[in-house]
Amino acid sequence: MKIIILGAGRVGASVAESLVSERNDITVVDTDVTQLAQLQDKLDLRTVAGNGTHPPVLEQAGAADADMLIATAARDETNLVACQLAARLFNVPTRIARIRAPEFQDHPEITGDGGFYVDRLICPEQTVTDYVLKLIHFPEALQVLEFADGRAGLVAVRSYAGGPLVGRQIRDLRAEHPNVDMRIVAIFRNDRSIRPDGDTMIEPGDEVFLLAASEHIRTALSDLRRMDKPVRRVMIAGGGNIGLRLARALGSQYQVKLIEMNRTRCNYLSTQLPSSTLVLNGDTTDEDLLADEAVADMDLFVALTSDDENNIMSCMLAKRMGARRTIALINRQAYADLVEGNRIDIAIVPSQTTIGKLLAHVRRGDVVAVHSLRRGAAEALEAIAHGDPKSSRVVGRRIEQIDLPRGATIGAIVRSTEIGALGARRDTSRADVIMAHHDTVIQSEDHVIVFVENKRIIPKVEKLFQVGVGFF
């Protein structure tokens, strides 16, 4: 696929790195020549120096025969105008824009056809906010992902000594909960993948990926982790776009304290948040301030400033002072790999939480959801099976008959309770979640959830869900 990426910043560079690794033809456009040179030295791609809102620059980047434009520049207006030009002047089939201002999200008619011709809006700040909210709802988890409109969930959890199923075989999961269908799709032990089967023993410290219907997630977690108390008291370090969005989402249901260094920003935050939210002007790494505001009583301390070092230091300090759980926003992936699991419970890399939104548009076959796992090394995707046994490699076949590449696991199927017309997408809001077993038969229009432990095999998985010409 030929893709133009506008913007060589953190998001653009992360998107480029992910897509280049999948053998796409990538061109990155930016006004910063230095950033472009660094990107070209590291990745096998083409760069064009210039303003992406200028038609000659887009033409030079190959917009005339591009399949997709992904606009990730710093300014919303630049991204929107670039999408409009790509559609009206060059007829680029798919246009995706990164935006920050919630006003654009609230008025989709501005961005659609007749406006800026954007097919999909991506808001990294909202994606990170939603990610943190799921971790607040499931404090035992390292990662919580949803499929099929929230019908199924995939959770990553660190097993602990003393858990009901820790030190036992996976086959005991069914005996422990005969009426609850769930499946362990992957285990990582000391950063190495352990392919799970019925005889596999779960050991303390394993990173376990478990798939279940959403209503059974808590039951699944209780088998591997000591259930934490619900989160009630939250301290947020940083009142930027993400900090504001998170504080708004928590509202008056939680006891929220927000610390922001800039006094002018504090005044603005106090007008935008509920009166129950305490906005404090100060340094998030100030030990006296944290002590005065009872950080030791906090169920969660989450650092969301734009400074990686501040986020790391404030989380480590809060944890040492008694905060029960800490989450740090870290832009540099190398930093995140170093600190997570020590005094920082979870490190969130914004570019990795956002990439899945984009990958769903790049995947071949009818892929409706993609989630990046383990810092982008693994992936979980939701694909719709189309066709019949003659035109499809998966429809009408048992799981054991499907030629899955090694490292790929079909974890579950979401099947509509109402059969629609041929080729019509079913309504997954009225559907059954079926855990995949060796004799499970995939039907046309099933939503199939696949776990891929190594991204190098993604093209082989995509090919399975591409319909042969006989289907048409």
MOFENBEL-V11102 format. One record per residue. N is the residue number from 1. RES is the residue in one letter. PHI is phi in whole degrees, 0 to 359 (* if undefined). NEAR is the number of other ideal C-beta (glycine too) atoms within 12 Angstrom. Layout:
n: <N | N>
res: <RES | RES>
phi: <PHI | PHI>
near: <NEAR | NEAR>
//
This chain:
n: <1 | 2 | 3 | 4 | 5 | 6 | 7 | 8 | 9 | 10 | 11 | 12 | 13 | 14 | 15 | 16 | 17 | 18 | 19 | 20 | 21 | 22 | 23 | 24 | 25 | 26 | 27 | 28 | 29 | 30 | 31 | 32 | 33 | 34 | 35 | 36 | 37 | 38 | 39 | 40 | 41 | 42 | 43 | 44 | 45 | 46 | 47 | 48 | 49 | 50 | 51 | 52 | 53 | 54 | 55 | 56 | 57 | 58 | 59 | 60 | 61 | 62 | 63 | 64 | 65 | 66 | 67 | 68 | 69 | 70 | 71 | 72 | 73 | 74 | 75 | 76 | 77 | 78 | 79 | 80 | 81 | 82 | 83 | 84 | 85 | 86 | 87 | 88 | 89 | 90 | 91 | 92 | 93 | 94 | 95 | 96 | 97 | 98 | 99 | 100 | 101 | 102 | 103 | 104 | 105 | 106 | 107 | 108 | 109 | 110 | 111 | 112 | 113 | 114 | 115 | 116 | 117 | 118 | 119 | 120 | 121 | 122 | 123 | 124 | 125 | 126 | 127 | 128 | 129 | 130 | 131 | 132 | 133 | 134 | 135 | 136 | 137 | 138 | 139 | 140 | 141 | 142 | 143 | 144 | 145 | 146 | 147 | 148 | 149 | 150 | 151 | 152 | 153 | 154 | 155 | 156 | 157 | 158 | 159 | 160 | 161 | 162 | 163 | 164 | 165 | 166 | 167 | 168 | 169 | 170 | 171 | 172 | 173 | 174 | 175 | 176 | 177 | 178 | 179 | 180 | 181 | 182 | 183 | 184 | 185 | 186 | 187 | 188 | 189 | 190 | 191 | 192 | 193 | 194 | 195 | 196 | 197 | 198 | 199 | 200 | 201 | 202 | 203 | 204 | 205 | 206 | 207 | 208 | 209 | 210 | 211 | 212 | 213 | 214 | 215 | 216 | 217 | 218 | 219 | 220 | 221 | 222 | 223 | 224 | 225 | 226 | 227 | 228 | 229 | 230 | 231 | 232 | 233 | 234 | 235 | 236 | 237 | 238 | 239 | 240 | 241 | 242 | 243 | 244 | 245 | 246 | 247 | 248 | 249 | 250 | 251 | 252 | 253 | 254 | 255 | 256 | 257 | 258 | 259 | 260 | 261 | 262 | 263 | 264 | 265 | 266 | 267 | 268 | 269 | 270 | 271 | 272 | 273 | 274 | 275 | 276 | 277 | 278 | 279 | 280 | 281 | 282 | 283 | 284 | 285 | 286 | 287 | 288 | 289 | 290 | 291 | 292 | 293 | 294 | 295 | 296 | 297 | 298 | 299 | 300 | 301 | 302 | 303 | 304 | 305 | 306 | 307 | 308 | 309 | 310 | 311 | 312 | 313 | 314 | 315 | 316 | 317 | 318 | 319 | 320 | 321 | 322 | 323 | 324 | 325 | 326 | 327 | 328 | 329 | 330 | 331 | 332 | 333 | 334 | 335 | 336 | 337 | 338 | 339 | 340 | 341 | 342 | 343 | 344 | 345 | 346 | 347 | 348 | 349 | 350 | 351 | 352 | 353 | 354 | 355 | 356 | 357 | 358 | 359 | 360 | 361 | 362 | 363 | 364 | 365 | 366 | 367 | 368 | 369 | 370 | 371 | 372 | 373 | 374 | 375 | 376 | 377 | 378 | 379 | 380 | 381 | 382 | 383 | 384 | 385 | 386 | 387 | 388 | 389 | 390 | 391 | 392 | 393 | 394 | 395 | 396 | 397 | 398 | 399 | 400 | 401 | 402 | 403 | 404 | 405 | 406 | 407 | 408 | 409 | 410 | 411 | 412 | 413 | 414 | 415 | 416 | 417 | 418 | 419 | 420 | 421 | 422 | 423 | 424 | 425 | 426 | 427 | 428 | 429 | 430 | 431 | 432 | 433 | 434 | 435 | 436 | 437 | 438 | 439 | 440 | 441 | 442 | 443 | 444 | 445 | 446 | 447 | 448 | 449 | 450 | 451 | 452 | 453 | 454 | 455 | 456 | 457 | 458 | 459 | 460 | 461 | 462 | 463 | 464 | 465 | 466 | 467 | 468 | 469 | 470 | 471 | 472>
res: <M | K | I | I | I | L | G | A | G | R | V | G | A | S | V | A | E | S | L | V | S | E | R | N | D | I | T | V | V | D | T | D | V | T | Q | L | A | Q | L | Q | D | K | L | D | L | R | T | V | A | G | N | G | T | H | P | P | V | L | E | Q | A | G | A | A | D | A | D | M | L | I | A | T | A | A | R | D | E | T | N | L | V | A | C | Q | L | A | A | R | L | F | N | V | P | T | R | I | A | R | I | R | A | P | E | F | Q | D | H | P | E | I | T | G | D | G | G | F | Y | V | D | R | L | I | C | P | E | Q | T | V | T | D | Y | V | L | K | L | I | H | F | P | E | A | L | Q | V | L | E | F | A | D | G | R | A | G | L | V | A | V | R | S | Y | A | G | G | P | L | V | G | R | Q | I | R | D | L | R | A | E | H | P | N | V | D | M | R | I | V | A | I | F | R | N | D | R | S | I | R | P | D | G | D | T | M | I | E | P | G | D | E | V | F | L | L | A | A | S | E | H | I | R | T | A | L | S | D | L | R | R | M | D | K | P | V | R | R | V | M | I | A | G | G | G | N | I | G | L | R | L | A | R | A | L | G | S | Q | Y | Q | V | K | L | I | E | M | N | R | T | R | C | N | Y | L | S | T | Q | L | P | S | S | T | L | V | L | N | G | D | T | T | D | E | D | L | L | A | D | E | A | V | A | D | M | D | L | F | V | A | L | T | S | D | D | E | N | N | I | M | S | C | M | L | A | K | R | M | G | A | R | R | T | I | A | L | I | N | R | Q | A | Y | A | D | L | V | E | G | N | R | I | D | I | A | I | V | P | S | Q | T | T | I | G | K | L | L | A | H | V | R | R | G | D | V | V | A | V | H | S | L | R | R | G | A | A | E | A | L | E | A | I | A | H | G | D | P | K | S | S | R | V | V | G | R | R | I | E | Q | I | D | L | P | R | G | A | T | I | G | A | I | V | R | S | T | E | I | G | A | L | G | A | R | R | D | T | S | R | A | D | V | I | M | A | H | H | D | T | V | I | Q | S | E | D | H | V | I | V | F | V | E | N | K | R | I | I | P | K | V | E | K | L | F | Q | V | G | V | G | F | F>
phi: <* | 264 | 233 | 256 | 249 | 264 | 110 | 251 | 285 | 298 | 292 | 300 | 295 | 294 | 297 | 299 | 298 | 292 | 283 | 297 | 294 | 254 | 65 | 271 | 269 | 251 | 235 | 252 | 246 | 199 | 275 | 271 | 295 | 296 | 298 | 297 | 297 | 296 | 292 | 290 | 294 | 268 | 235 | 272 | 210 | 251 | 235 | 226 | 273 | 158 | 271 | 292 | 266 | 262 | 307 | 298 | 292 | 297 | 296 | 297 | 284 | 95 | 296 | 299 | 234 | 281 | 270 | 204 | 243 | 244 | 262 | 236 | 295 | 292 | 260 | 302 | 299 | 298 | 294 | 292 | 295 | 299 | 295 | 297 | 295 | 299 | 283 | 278 | 265 | 241 | 55 | 294 | 300 | 234 | 234 | 237 | 236 | 274 | 227 | 249 | 291 | 295 | 299 | 289 | 291 | 286 | 231 | 297 | 294 | 290 | 264 | 282 | 300 | 94 | 246 | 258 | 58 | 264 | 282 | 211 | 263 | 242 | 240 | 303 | 298 | 289 | 298 | 294 | 300 | 298 | 298 | 294 | 300 | 296 | 291 | 288 | 290 | 235 | 295 | 278 | 271 | 269 | 203 | 227 | 234 | 242 | 227 | 52 | 56 | 86 | 287 | 236 | 226 | 243 | 240 | 255 | 217 | 266 | 290 | 234 | 297 | 107 | 296 | 306 | 253 | 283 | 87 | 236 | 280 | 298 | 299 | 289 | 300 | 293 | 293 | 291 | 226 | 298 | 259 | 239 | 267 | 213 | 213 | 274 | 262 | 198 | 225 | 244 | 236 | 54 | 67 | 248 | 284 | 247 | 287 | 280 | 220 | 299 | 271 | 294 | 266 | 276 | 251 | 302 | 91 | 296 | 267 | 251 | 255 | 237 | 248 | 201 | 298 | 304 | 288 | 254 | 299 | 296 | 299 | 296 | 297 | 295 | 283 | 243 | 228 | 289 | 292 | 282 | 293 | 301 | 283 | 234 | 248 | 233 | 246 | 251 | 260 | 112 | 251 | 285 | 300 | 287 | 301 | 295 | 298 | 293 | 299 | 296 | 294 | 289 | 54 | 267 | 282 | 234 | 272 | 244 | 239 | 239 | 252 | 225 | 288 | 277 | 295 | 299 | 296 | 301 | 299 | 294 | 300 | 295 | 274 | 257 | 247 | 300 | 297 | 285 | 273 | 269 | 260 | 241 | 264 | 174 | 269 | 291 | 257 | 277 | 298 | 295 | 297 | 297 | 293 | 298 | 265 | 58 | 297 | 295 | 268 | 281 | 285 | 212 | 243 | 236 | 260 | 232 | 285 | 274 | 251 | 302 | 297 | 297 | 296 | 295 | 294 | 293 | 292 | 296 | 293 | 298 | 294 | 296 | 274 | 119 | 300 | 291 | 214 | 230 | 229 | 238 | 274 | 228 | 283 | 275 | 298 | 298 | 297 | 299 | 297 | 286 | 261 | 294 | 94 | 265 | 276 | 253 | 289 | 222 | 250 | 256 | 259 | 306 | 296 | 284 | 286 | 272 | 301 | 299 | 299 | 278 | 296 | 300 | 272 | 264 | 299 | 275 | 87 | 272 | 261 | 254 | 207 | 224 | 234 | 276 | 235 | 51 | 59 | 90 | 287 | 238 | 207 | 236 | 226 | 243 | 240 | 262 | 276 | 241 | 94 | 224 | 304 | 279 | 258 | 241 | 273 | 237 | 292 | 80 | 244 | 287 | 305 | 292 | 270 | 278 | 277 | 285 | 293 | 298 | 103 | 250 | 226 | 278 | 267 | 201 | 231 | 252 | 241 | 295 | 279 | 241 | 276 | 268 | 294 | 304 | 88 | 275 | 282 | 279 | 274 | 283 | 289 | 238 | 212 | 254 | 263 | 246 | 292 | 281 | 238 | 301 | 257 | 290 | 259 | 276 | 254 | 299 | 77 | 294 | 269 | 255 | 261 | 242 | 259 | 238 | 279 | 219 | 295 | 296 | 264 | 306 | 304 | 292 | 292 | 301 | 299 | 299 | 261 | 273 | 276 | 290 | 297 | 298 | 293 | 267>
near: <28 | 27 | 42 | 49 | 48 | 50 | 42 | 39 | 32 | 30 | 42 | 45 | 35 | 39 | 47 | 43 | 31 | 38 | 38 | 27 | 27 | 32 | 20 | 34 | 24 | 39 | 42 | 49 | 48 | 37 | 25 | 24 | 17 | 14 | 25 | 31 | 17 | 20 | 34 | 24 | 13 | 19 | 27 | 20 | 35 | 25 | 36 | 33 | 24 | 27 | 24 | 45 | 28 | 22 | 21 | 18 | 29 | 36 | 23 | 22 | 40 | 28 | 36 | 19 | 19 | 35 | 28 | 37 | 53 | 52 | 52 | 45 | 36 | 24 | 24 | 32 | 24 | 31 | 42 | 36 | 31 | 45 | 47 | 32 | 35 | 42 | 32 | 20 | 24 | 30 | 18 | 35 | 22 | 27 | 43 | 45 | 49 | 47 | 38 | 31 | 23 | 20 | 16 | 28 | 24 | 14 | 17 | 19 | 13 | 24 | 35 | 21 | 16 | 13 | 22 | 35 | 32 | 38 | 28 | 29 | 38 | 40 | 34 | 41 | 34 | 31 | 35 | 39 | 34 | 27 | 40 | 41 | 31 | 34 | 35 | 33 | 27 | 35 | 33 | 38 | 37 | 37 | 40 | 38 | 40 | 33 | 40 | 38 | 22 | 23 | 34 | 43 | 43 | 47 | 46 | 41 | 43 | 32 | 38 | 26 | 17 | 15 | 29 | 24 | 37 | 29 | 21 | 25 | 20 | 33 | 18 | 22 | 34 | 21 | 16 | 23 | 22 | 10 | 12 | 23 | 27 | 40 | 42 | 42 | 43 | 40 | 37 | 33 | 21 | 12 | 18 | 15 | 28 | 27 | 24 | 30 | 17 | 19 | 13 | 25 | 23 | 38 | 25 | 22 | 23 | 35 | 38 | 44 | 44 | 51 | 46 | 38 | 34 | 30 | 17 | 27 | 35 | 29 | 28 | 42 | 33 | 31 | 37 | 42 | 35 | 20 | 21 | 24 | 13 | 19 | 30 | 19 | 29 | 44 | 51 | 50 | 49 | 43 | 41 | 34 | 31 | 39 | 44 | 32 | 35 | 41 | 41 | 28 | 31 | 33 | 19 | 14 | 20 | 31 | 25 | 39 | 38 | 44 | 42 | 37 | 28 | 22 | 15 | 13 | 26 | 25 | 15 | 20 | 34 | 23 | 15 | 23 | 32 | 21 | 12 | 19 | 33 | 28 | 33 | 34 | 23 | 28 | 22 | 44 | 29 | 23 | 20 | 13 | 25 | 35 | 19 | 18 | 32 | 21 | 40 | 21 | 22 | 33 | 32 | 41 | 47 | 53 | 49 | 43 | 34 | 26 | 24 | 30 | 21 | 29 | 41 | 33 | 29 | 42 | 46 | 31 | 32 | 44 | 32 | 21 | 28 | 21 | 36 | 27 | 34 | 46 | 50 | 48 | 48 | 39 | 33 | 25 | 29 | 14 | 26 | 31 | 20 | 19 | 31 | 31 | 19 | 19 | 27 | 35 | 32 | 41 | 38 | 43 | 37 | 41 | 36 | 40 | 43 | 40 | 42 | 38 | 36 | 44 | 42 | 31 | 30 | 38 | 38 | 26 | 31 | 30 | 34 | 31 | 35 | 39 | 42 | 39 | 36 | 31 | 33 | 31 | 25 | 37 | 45 | 44 | 42 | 44 | 42 | 40 | 41 | 34 | 31 | 23 | 22 | 16 | 22 | 32 | 32 | 42 | 33 | 21 | 28 | 20 | 29 | 15 | 19 | 32 | 17 | 31 | 23 | 15 | 24 | 39 | 39 | 42 | 43 | 41 | 42 | 42 | 33 | 27 | 17 | 16 | 16 | 19 | 10 | 17 | 17 | 14 | 23 | 30 | 19 | 31 | 16 | 17 | 29 | 23 | 39 | 33 | 33 | 35 | 20 | 18 | 14 | 26 | 25 | 40 | 29 | 35 | 35 | 41 | 41 | 49 | 48 | 48 | 44 | 43 | 34 | 27 | 35 | 19 | 25 | 39 | 24 | 25 | 40 | 32 | 23 | 38 | 40 | 27 | 30 | 20 | 10 | 14 | 21 | 13>
//
